[in-house]
Amino acid sequence: MTSVNREEQGLALDPEGYLIDFNDWTEQVACDMADREGVSRECPLDKERMDILKFMREYYTKFEAFPILRAICKNVGQERTCNYHQFPDPIVAWKIAGLPKPTPEVFAKIKTVA
């Protein structure tokens, strides 16, 4: 188990960098994880990216599933291809959103759509 270095606490991550406790996620955690994934070298993540991450978390909380990629942009009021421009790899966005490691079925579905 690894951790993201934070002043307040060490966040538990699995060996692949997924947040172990869904409830540990905050916007600052997202910034730390984005930096760790090489997505953003400076934080805060911009509003558009943070809106995508928050929507993904809300959707996961409600349905315990990855949102349909094409629906993300519509639901956050961004251009049609926002998810590709903001997060070219949806799995990285999933990870930064603090969601648990996707199942092999989710990996397969996302990779065929992306």
C-alpha positions in Angstrom: 0.0 0.0 0.0 1.3 3.4 -0.9 0.2 6.8 0.2 -0.1 10.4 -1.1 2.0 12.7 1.1 -0.2 15.1 2.8 0.4 17.3 5.8 -2.8 16.4 7.6 -2.8 12.6 6.8 -1.4 9.9 4.7 -4.0 8.7 2.3 -4.1 5.0 1.8 -3.8 4.0 -1.9 -3.7 0.5 -3.3 -0.6 -0.6 -5.2 -2.0 0.8 -8.5 -2.7 4.2 -6.9 -6.5 3.9 -6.3 -7.8 5.6 -3.2 -8.8 2.9 -0.7 -11.4 4.8 1.2 -13.9 6.6 -1.0 -14.7 9.0 1.8 -11.1 10.3 2.1 -11.5 12.2 -1.2 -11.4 16.0 -1.2 -10.5 18.5 -3.9 -7.0 18.7 -2.5 -6.7 14.9 -2.7 -7.8 15.2 -6.3 -5.0 17.7 -6.9 -2.5 15.5 -5.2 -3.6 12.5 -7.2 -3.6 14.5 -10.5 0.0 15.5 -9.8 0.9 11.9 -9.0 -0.7 10.8 -12.3 1.0 13.6 -14.3 -2.2 15.3 -15.2 -1.7 18.6 -13.5 1.5 20.0 -12.1 -0.2 22.8 -10.4 -3.4 22.9 -8.4 -6.2 23.6 -7.9 -7.4 21.6 -10.9 -9.5 24.0 -13.0 -13.2 24.3 -12.5 -14.0 22.3 -15.6 -11.9 19.3 -14.6 -13.2 19.4 -11.0 -16.8 19.5 -12.3 -16.1 16.3 -14.2 -14.5 14.6 -11.2 -17.4 15.6 -8.9 -20.0 14.4 -11.5 -18.2 11.1 -11.7 -18.3 10.7 -7.9 -21.9 11.6 -7.7 -22.8 9.2 -10.5 -20.8 6.4 -8.9 -22.4 7.1 -5.5 -25.9 6.8 -7.1 -25.3 3.9 -9.5 -22.0 2.2 -8.5 -21.0 2.4 -12.1 -18.8 4.5 -14.4 -20.9 7.2 -16.2 -21.3 6.9 -19.9 -18.5 9.0 -21.3 -20.7 11.0 -23.7 -23.0 11.9 -20.9 -20.4 13.4 -18.6 -20.0 16.6 -20.7 -23.7 17.1 -21.1 -24.3 16.8 -17.4 -21.6 19.2 -16.4 -22.5 21.8 -19.1 -19.3 21.5 -21.1 -18.6 21.0 -24.8 -19.4 17.5 -26.2 -15.8 16.2 -26.1 -14.8 17.8 -22.8 -13.9 14.5 -21.1 -11.3 13.7 -23.8 -9.8 17.2 -23.7 -9.8 17.4 -19.9 -8.8 13.7 -19.2 -7.6 11.8 -22.3 -7.6 8.6 -20.3 -10.9 8.0 -18.5 -9.3 5.5 -16.2 -7.0 8.2 -14.9 -10.0 10.5 -14.3 -11.7 7.6 -12.4 -8.6 7.3 -10.3 -8.3 11.0 -9.6 -12.0 11.1 -8.7 -11.1 8.7 -5.9 -13.3 5.8 -7.2 -12.3 2.2 -6.5 -10.4 0.2 -9.0 -12.7 -0.7 -11.9 -13.6 -4.2 -12.6 -12.1 -5.9 -15.8 -15.5 -5.4 -17.5 -15.4 -1.7 -16.9 -11.8 -1.5 -18.1 -12.9 -3.3 -21.3 -15.9 -1.1 -21.9 -14.0 2.1 -21.3 -11.1 1.1 -23.5 -13.4 0.3 -26.4 -15.3 3.7 -26.1 -12.3 5.9 -25.5 
